[in-house]
Amino acid sequence: MTNTITLTPTVNPNYTNREYRNRRQQAMRAKAMRKLMRKIKFRIMQVCFFTGVITLAILCLSFLVDITHTSWNELNWTTETVYVERGDTLWGYSQQYCPNSIDCREWIDEVVKLNNLGSCGLMAGDCIEVWTLED
């Protein structure tokens, strides 16, 4: 004599079919929402990871740029007289006279100091000294 137990799904007899369907739909929506939230969290983690990697790469590259940057005092400089024409700017002169190993902004600062310019504005007809490398 063996006792067999059969398992049948239990449905609360107090629920109507509509209530049972509503609860099941709510459970399915909750499950879908949890799945969506997992995906969103995973995407956020990916964005944070790649942002960190890119930031680290930029920092490493900035150190390399600083290593290759030549100091102003390491070069042999001489001055050259330039007559300013209409439309000329210090930025334009820096493109012409500043070597690639020096930051153009640093070159402009040094020219402003050399000529005691209050601002970087130039007037046509001015005569200024600019830094050039000795040959």
TORPA-4810 file (N, C-alpha, C, O; in nm, 3 decimals):
<nodes>
NODE_1_0.082_-0.115_0.000_0.000_0.000_0.000_0.089_0.125_0.000_0.161_0.152_0.096_M
NODE_2_0.082_0.197_-0.107_0.163_0.316_-0.119_0.074_0.439_-0.128_-0.033_0.439_-0.190_T
NODE_3_0.121_0.539_-0.064_0.048_0.667_-0.072_0.108_0.750_-0.183_0.229_0.775_-0.182_N
NODE_4_0.031_0.791_-0.276_0.080_0.879_-0.382_0.020_1.017_-0.361_-0.098_1.035_-0.331_T
NODE_5_0.107_1.111_-0.377_0.064_1.251_-0.360_0.070_1.316_-0.498_0.175_1.315_-0.563_I
NODE_6_-0.034_1.370_-0.539_-0.034_1.443_-0.666_-0.041_1.591_-0.635_-0.120_1.636_-0.551_T
NODE_7_0.043_1.664_-0.704_0.047_1.809_-0.684_-0.034_1.876_-0.793_-0.011_1.855_-0.912_L
NODE_8_-0.124_1.953_-0.753_-0.203_2.031_-0.848_-0.185_2.178_-0.813_-0.176_2.214_-0.696_T
NODE_9_-0.182_2.260_-0.915_-0.168_2.403_-0.883_-0.285_2.450_-0.799_-0.401_2.418_-0.825_P
NODE_10_-0.249_2.525_-0.700_-0.355_2.574_-0.611_-0.393_2.714_-0.651_-0.308_2.800_-0.674_T
NODE_11_-0.516_2.734_-0.659_-0.570_2.866_-0.690_-0.655_2.906_-0.571_-0.738_2.829_-0.524_V
NODE_12_-0.632_3.024_-0.526_-0.710_3.072_-0.413_-0.857_3.078_-0.455_-0.891_3.147_-0.551_N
NODE_13_-0.941_3.009_-0.385_-1.083_3.007_-0.424_-1.151_3.142_-0.409_-1.260_3.163_-0.462_P
NODE_14_-1.086_3.234_-0.336_-1.146_3.365_-0.318_-1.126_3.454_-0.440_-1.196_3.555_-0.455_N
NODE_15_-1.031_3.418_-0.529_-1.004_3.498_-0.648_-1.099_3.458_-0.761_-1.129_3.340_-0.780_Y
NODE_16_-1.144_3.555_-0.832_-1.218_3.527_-0.955_-1.117_3.514_-1.067_-1.000_3.545_-1.050_T
NODE_17_-1.161_3.469_-1.180_-1.069_3.455_-1.293_-1.007_3.588_-1.333_-0.889_3.593_-1.367_N
NODE_18_-1.083_3.694_-1.328_-1.032_3.826_-1.364_-0.923_3.869_-1.265_-0.818_3.919_-1.307_R
NODE_19_-0.947_3.851_-1.137_-0.847_3.888_-1.036_-0.721_3.804_-1.052_-0.610_3.855_-1.039_E
NODE_20_-0.737_3.677_-1.079_-0.623_3.589_-1.099_-0.540_3.635_-1.219_-0.417_3.639_-1.213_Y
NODE_21_-0.608_3.669_-1.330_-0.537_3.719_-1.448_-0.467_3.851_-1.419_-0.354_3.873_-1.462_R
NODE_22_-0.534_3.939_-1.345_-0.473_4.069_-1.310_-0.346_4.049_-1.227_-0.244_4.113_-1.253_N
NODE_23_-0.353_3.960_-1.129_-0.236_3.936_-1.046_-0.123_3.874_-1.128_-0.006_3.908_-1.110_R
NODE_24_-0.158_3.784_-1.217_-0.057_3.720_-1.302_0.007_3.824_-1.395_0.128_3.823_-1.415_R
NODE_25_-0.075_3.914_-1.452_-0.021_4.019_-1.538_0.070_4.113_-1.459_0.174_4.157_-1.508_Q
NODE_26_0.030_4.144_-1.335_0.114_4.229_-1.251_0.247_4.161_-1.224_0.352_4.225_-1.227_Q
NODE_27_0.243_4.032_-1.196_0.368_3.958_-1.171_0.456_3.957_-1.296_0.578_3.972_-1.286_A
NODE_28_0.394_3.940_-1.413_0.471_3.940_-1.537_0.530_4.078_-1.565_0.644_4.088_-1.610_M
NODE_29_0.453_4.184_-1.539_0.506_4.319_-1.557_0.620_4.347_-1.461_0.719_4.409_-1.498_R
NODE_30_0.607_4.301_-1.337_0.714_4.320_-1.239_0.840_4.247_-1.283_0.951_4.298_-1.268_A
NODE_31_0.823_4.126_-1.337_0.937_4.049_-1.384_1.003_4.120_-1.502_1.126_4.128_-1.509_K
NODE_32_0.923_4.173_-1.595_0.977_4.247_-1.709_1.048_4.374_-1.662_1.152_4.411_-1.717_A
NODE_33_0.994_4.440_-1.561_1.056_4.561_-1.508_1.191_4.529_-1.443_1.287_4.604_-1.460_M
NODE_34_1.198_4.417_-1.368_1.325_4.377_-1.308_1.429_4.348_-1.416_1.546_4.384_-1.402_R
NODE_35_1.386_4.282_-1.523_1.477_4.251_-1.633_1.528_4.380_-1.699_1.646_4.393_-1.729_K
NODE_36_1.436_4.474_-1.720_1.474_4.603_-1.778_1.572_4.678_-1.687_1.669_4.736_-1.735_L
NODE_37_1.546_4.676_-1.558_1.636_4.745_-1.464_1.775_4.682_-1.464_1.874_4.753_-1.452_M
NODE_38_1.782_4.550_-1.477_1.913_4.484_-1.486_1.988_4.531_-1.610_2.108_4.556_-1.605_R
NODE_39_1.916_4.543_-1.722_1.978_4.591_-1.844_2.029_4.734_-1.829_2.139_4.767_-1.871_K
NODE_40_1.947_4.818_-1.768_1.985_4.958_-1.748_2.107_4.967_-1.658_2.200_5.042_-1.686_I
NODE_41_2.107_4.891_-1.550_2.223_4.893_-1.459_2.348_4.847_-1.531_2.456_4.903_-1.510_K
NODE_42_2.336_4.744_-1.616_2.450_4.694_-1.691_2.501_4.801_-1.787_2.622_4.820_-1.799_F
NODE_43_2.411_4.873_-1.854_2.454_4.981_-1.945_2.523_5.093_-1.869_2.623_5.148_-1.915_R
NODE_44_2.471_5.127_-1.753_2.535_5.231_-1.671_2.675_5.188_-1.630_2.768_5.268_-1.634_I
NODE_45_2.690_5.061_-1.592_2.823_5.012_-1.555_2.916_5.016_-1.675_3.034_5.050_-1.660_M
NODE_46_2.866_4.983_-1.794_2.949_4.989_-1.914_2.994_5.132_-1.942_3.111_5.156_-1.971_Q
NODE_47_2.902_5.227_-1.932_2.936_5.367_-1.957_3.040_5.414_-1.856_3.136_5.481_-1.894_V
NODE_48_3.022_5.381_-1.730_3.120_5.421_-1.627_3.256_5.359_-1.655_3.358_5.426_-1.641_C
NODE_49_3.259_5.233_-1.692_3.385_5.166_-1.719_3.458_5.231_-1.836_3.576_5.263_-1.827_F
NODE_50_3.385_5.251_-1.947_3.450_5.309_-2.064_3.488_5.455_-2.041_3.588_5.502_-2.096_F
NODE_51_3.410_5.528_-1.963_3.448_5.665_-1.928_3.578_5.665_-1.848_3.665_5.749_-1.871_T
NODE_52_3.591_5.571_-1.756_3.715_5.560_-1.679_3.833_5.524_-1.767_3.942_5.579_-1.750_G
NODE_53_3.813_5.433_-1.861_3.922_5.393_-1.951_3.965_5.511_-2.038_4.084_5.535_-2.056_V
NODE_54_3.868_5.586_-2.090_3.901_5.701_-2.174_3.971_5.808_-2.093_4.067_5.869_-2.141_I
NODE_55_3.925_5.833_-1.971_3.990_5.931_-1.884_4.134_5.891_-1.855_4.225_5.974_-1.858_T
NODE_56_4.155_5.764_-1.827_4.290_5.715_-1.801_4.379_5.731_-1.924_4.495_5.769_-1.912_L
NODE_57_4.325_5.702_-2.041_4.401_5.717_-2.164_4.438_5.863_-2.188_4.551_5.892_-2.229_A
NODE_58_4.345_5.954_-2.162_4.374_6.097_-2.180_4.482_6.142_-2.082_4.572_6.218_-2.120_I
NODE_59_4.475_6.096_-1.959_4.579_6.132_-1.862_4.715_6.080_-1.906_4.815_6.153_-1.897_L
NODE_60_4.721_5.956_-1.953_4.848_5.900_-1.999_4.903_5.980_-2.117_5.022_6.008_-2.123_C
NODE_61_4.816_6.016_-2.210_4.860_6.094_-2.326_4.906_6.233_-2.286_5.000_6.287_-2.344_L
NODE_62_4.839_6.292_-2.187_4.881_6.426_-2.144_5.020_6.422_-2.081_5.097_6.517_-2.095_S
NODE_63_5.053_6.312_-2.010_5.187_6.300_-1.956_5.289_6.284_-2.067_5.399_6.338_-2.057_F
NODE_64_5.254_6.213_-2.173_5.345_6.199_-2.287_5.369_6.333_-2.355_5.481_6.362_-2.397_L
NODE_65_5.264_6.414_-2.366_5.279_6.546_-2.427_5.371_6.632_-2.342_5.455_6.704_-2.395_V
NODE_66_5.355_6.625_-2.210_5.442_6.703_-2.122_5.587_6.657_-2.132_5.678_6.738_-2.119_D
NODE_67_5.609_6.530_-2.156_5.745_6.480_-2.169_5.811_6.534_-2.295_5.930_6.568_-2.293_I
NODE_68_5.736_6.542_-2.405_5.793_6.587_-2.531_5.796_6.740_-2.541_5.859_6.793_-2.633_T
NODE_69_5.731_6.810_-2.449_5.730_6.956_-2.452_5.868_7.010_-2.417_5.926_6.973_-2.315_H
NODE_70_5.918_7.097_-2.502_6.050_7.157_-2.478_6.033_7.281_-2.392_5.941_7.361_-2.414_T
NODE_71_6.121_7.298_-2.296_6.116_7.415_-2.210_6.163_7.538_-2.289_6.247_7.530_-2.378_S
NODE_72_6.104_7.652_-2.252_6.137_7.778_-2.318_6.286_7.808_-2.306_6.348_7.857_-2.401_W
NODE_73_6.344_7.781_-2.189_6.484_7.815_-2.164_6.583_7.721_-2.230_6.702_7.751_-2.236_N
NODE_74_6.537_7.606_-2.281_6.627_7.509_-2.343_6.666_7.548_-2.484_6.760_7.491_-2.540_E
NODE_75_6.597_7.644_-2.544_6.622_7.681_-2.683_6.699_7.812_-2.691_6.692_7.894_-2.600_L
NODE_76_6.772_7.831_-2.799_6.848_7.955_-2.822_6.760_8.052_-2.900_6.732_8.033_-3.018_N
NODE_77_6.717_8.155_-2.831_6.624_8.251_-2.889_6.696_8.379_-2.930_6.796_8.418_-2.869_W
NODE_78_6.645_8.442_-3.032_6.687_8.575_-3.072_6.560_8.653_-3.107_6.454_8.594_-3.123_T
NODE_79_6.571_8.783_-3.119_6.452_8.861_-3.151_6.461_8.913_-3.294_6.570_8.932_-3.349_T
NODE_80_6.345_8.935_-3.351_6.336_8.990_-3.485_6.230_9.100_-3.482_6.126_9.085_-3.419_E
NODE_81_6.260_9.209_-3.551_6.166_9.321_-3.556_6.063_9.296_-3.665_6.098_9.260_-3.778_T
NODE_82_5.937_9.316_-3.629_5.828_9.294_-3.724_5.741_9.419_-3.726_5.707_9.474_-3.622_V
NODE_83_5.706_9.462_-3.847_5.615_9.575_-3.863_5.474_9.520_-3.882_5.449_9.442_-3.974_Y
NODE_84_5.384_9.561_-3.794_5.248_9.509_-3.794_5.169_9.570_-3.908_5.167_9.692_-3.926_V
NODE_85_5.105_9.484_-3.984_5.017_9.530_-4.091_4.872_9.508_-4.049_4.843_9.439_-3.951_E
NODE_86_4.783_9.567_-4.125_4.640_9.556_-4.093_4.597_9.409_-4.096_4.625_9.337_-4.191_R
NODE_87_4.528_9.366_-3.989_4.477_9.229_-3.980_4.573_9.131_-3.915_4.535_9.017_-3.889_G
NODE_88_4.697_9.172_-3.887_4.792_9.083_-3.821_4.754_9.063_-3.675_4.704_9.154_-3.609_D
NODE_89_4.781_8.942_-3.626_4.755_8.911_-3.485_4.875_8.837_-3.428_4.958_8.784_-3.502_T
NODE_90_4.884_8.837_-3.296_4.991_8.761_-3.233_4.976_8.613_-3.261_5.075_8.541_-3.275_L
NODE_91_4.852_8.566_-3.271_4.831_8.424_-3.303_4.887_8.392_-3.442_4.950_8.288_-3.461_W
NODE_92_4.865_8.481_-3.537_4.920_8.462_-3.672_5.072_8.461_-3.671_5.135_8.380_-3.738_G
NODE_93_5.129_8.552_-3.594_5.277_8.555_-3.583_5.328_8.428_-3.515_5.434_8.377_-3.551_Y
NODE_94_5.252_8.377_-3.418_5.298_8.255_-3.350_5.299_8.138_-3.446_5.386_8.051_-3.438_S
NODE_95_5.202_8.133_-3.538_5.200_8.027_-3.638_5.321_8.036_-3.730_5.369_7.935_-3.782_Q
NODE_96_5.370_8.157_-3.750_5.483_8.179_-3.841_5.618_8.160_-3.772_5.709_8.100_-3.830_Q
NODE_97_5.633_8.209_-3.650_5.763_8.213_-3.584_5.784_8.110_-3.474_5.898_8.078_-3.440_Y
NODE_98_5.676_8.057_-3.416_5.688_7.966_-3.303_5.722_7.826_-3.351_5.654_7.774_-3.440_C
NODE_99_5.826_7.761_-3.294_5.856_7.623_-3.334_5.750_7.527_-3.281_5.679_7.558_-3.186_P
NODE_100_5.740_7.411_-3.343_5.637_7.313_-3.305_5.655_7.259_-3.164_5.559_7.213_-3.103_N
NODE_101_5.778_7.264_-3.113_5.803_7.207_-2.980_5.759_7.300_-2.867_5.762_7.260_-2.750_S
NODE_102_5.720_7.421_-2.899_5.676_7.519_-2.798_5.527_7.546_-2.817_5.479_7.555_-2.930_I
NODE_103_5.455_7.557_-2.707_5.314_7.591_-2.712_5.299_7.736_-2.759_5.367_7.826_-2.708_D
NODE_104_5.212_7.757_-2.856_5.194_7.891_-2.913_5.149_7.993_-2.808_5.187_8.110_-2.814_C
NODE_105_5.069_7.947_-2.712_5.024_8.040_-2.607_5.141_8.088_-2.522_5.144_8.203_-2.479_R
NODE_106_5.237_7.999_-2.497_5.356_8.039_-2.420_5.439_8.139_-2.500_5.490_8.236_-2.444_E
NODE_107_5.451_8.116_-2.630_5.526_8.207_-2.717_5.461_8.345_-2.716_5.530_8.446_-2.706_W
NODE_108_5.327_8.349_-2.727_5.256_8.477_-2.726_5.277_8.549_-2.593_5.299_8.670_-2.592_I
NODE_109_5.270_8.476_-2.481_5.294_8.538_-2.350_5.432_8.601_-2.344_5.449_8.711_-2.290_D
NODE_110_5.532_8.532_-2.398_5.668_8.585_-2.395_5.682_8.708_-2.484_5.754_8.801_-2.448_E
NODE_111_5.614_8.711_-2.598_5.619_8.829_-2.686_5.549_8.946_-2.619_5.596_9.059_-2.629_V
NODE_112_5.439_8.921_-2.550_5.369_9.029_-2.478_5.461_9.086_-2.371_5.468_9.208_-2.354_V
NODE_113_5.532_9.000_-2.297_5.626_9.048_-2.194_5.741_9.126_-2.257_5.781_9.230_-2.205_K
NODE_114_5.794_9.075_-2.368_5.907_9.139_-2.434_5.872_9.280_-2.480_5.955_9.371_-2.470_L
NODE_115_5.751_9.300_-2.529_5.710_9.430_-2.583_5.630_9.514_-2.484_5.583_9.622_-2.520_N
NODE_116_5.613_9.466_-2.362_5.535_9.537_-2.260_5.397_9.576_-2.312_5.351_9.689_-2.294_N
NODE_117_5.333_9.481_-2.377_5.198_9.506_-2.429_5.097_9.486_-2.319_5.101_9.386_-2.247_L
NODE_118_5.007_9.581_-2.304_4.903_9.569_-2.203_4.799_9.466_-2.243_4.739_9.400_-2.157_G
NODE_119_4.778_9.454_-2.371_4.683_9.354_-2.423_4.744_9.294_-2.548_4.849_9.338_-2.595_S
NODE_120_4.679_9.194_-2.600_4.731_9.128_-2.721_4.686_9.198_-2.848_4.711_9.149_-2.958_C
NODE_121_4.620_9.311_-2.834_4.573_9.383_-2.952_4.688_9.458_-3.018_4.764_9.527_-2.951_G
NODE_122_4.700_9.444_-3.147_4.804_9.512_-3.222_4.739_9.614_-3.315_4.626_9.596_-3.359_L
NODE_123_4.812_9.721_-3.343_4.765_9.824_-3.434_4.853_9.823_-3.558_4.974_9.801_-3.549_M
NODE_124_4.793_9.846_-3.673_4.870_9.854_-3.796_4.972_9.966_-3.784_4.940_10.076_-3.739_A
NODE_125_5.094_9.938_-3.825_5.201_10.037_-3.816_5.288_10.021_-3.693_5.396_10.081_-3.686_G
NODE_126_5.245_9.940_-3.595_5.327_9.916_-3.477_5.453_9.839_-3.517_5.455_9.766_-3.616_D
NODE_127_5.555_9.857_-3.438_5.679_9.782_-3.457_5.701_9.700_-3.330_5.714_9.756_-3.221_C
NODE_128_5.704_9.568_-3.344_5.721_9.483_-3.227_5.837_9.388_-3.249_5.878_9.362_-3.362_I
NODE_129_5.888_9.336_-3.138_5.993_9.234_-3.141_5.926_9.100_-3.117_5.841_9.086_-3.030_E
NODE_130_5.966_9.000_-3.198_5.914_8.865_-3.179_6.032_8.771_-3.159_6.142_8.794_-3.209_V
NODE_131_6.005_8.663_-3.085_6.110_8.562_-3.059_6.120_8.468_-3.179_6.019_8.420_-3.231_W
NODE_132_6.244_8.443_-3.221_6.270_8.343_-3.325_6.388_8.258_-3.277_6.467_8.301_-3.193_T
NODE_133_6.400_8.139_-3.332_6.513_8.053_-3.297_6.636_8.094_-3.376_6.628_8.129_-3.494_L
NODE_134_6.750_8.088_-3.308_6.876_8.114_-3.379_6.901_8.001_-3.474_6.869_7.886_-3.447_E
NODE_135_6.961_8.035_-3.589_6.994_7.931_-3.688_7.121_7.859_-3.652_7.164_7.769_-3.724_D
</nodes>
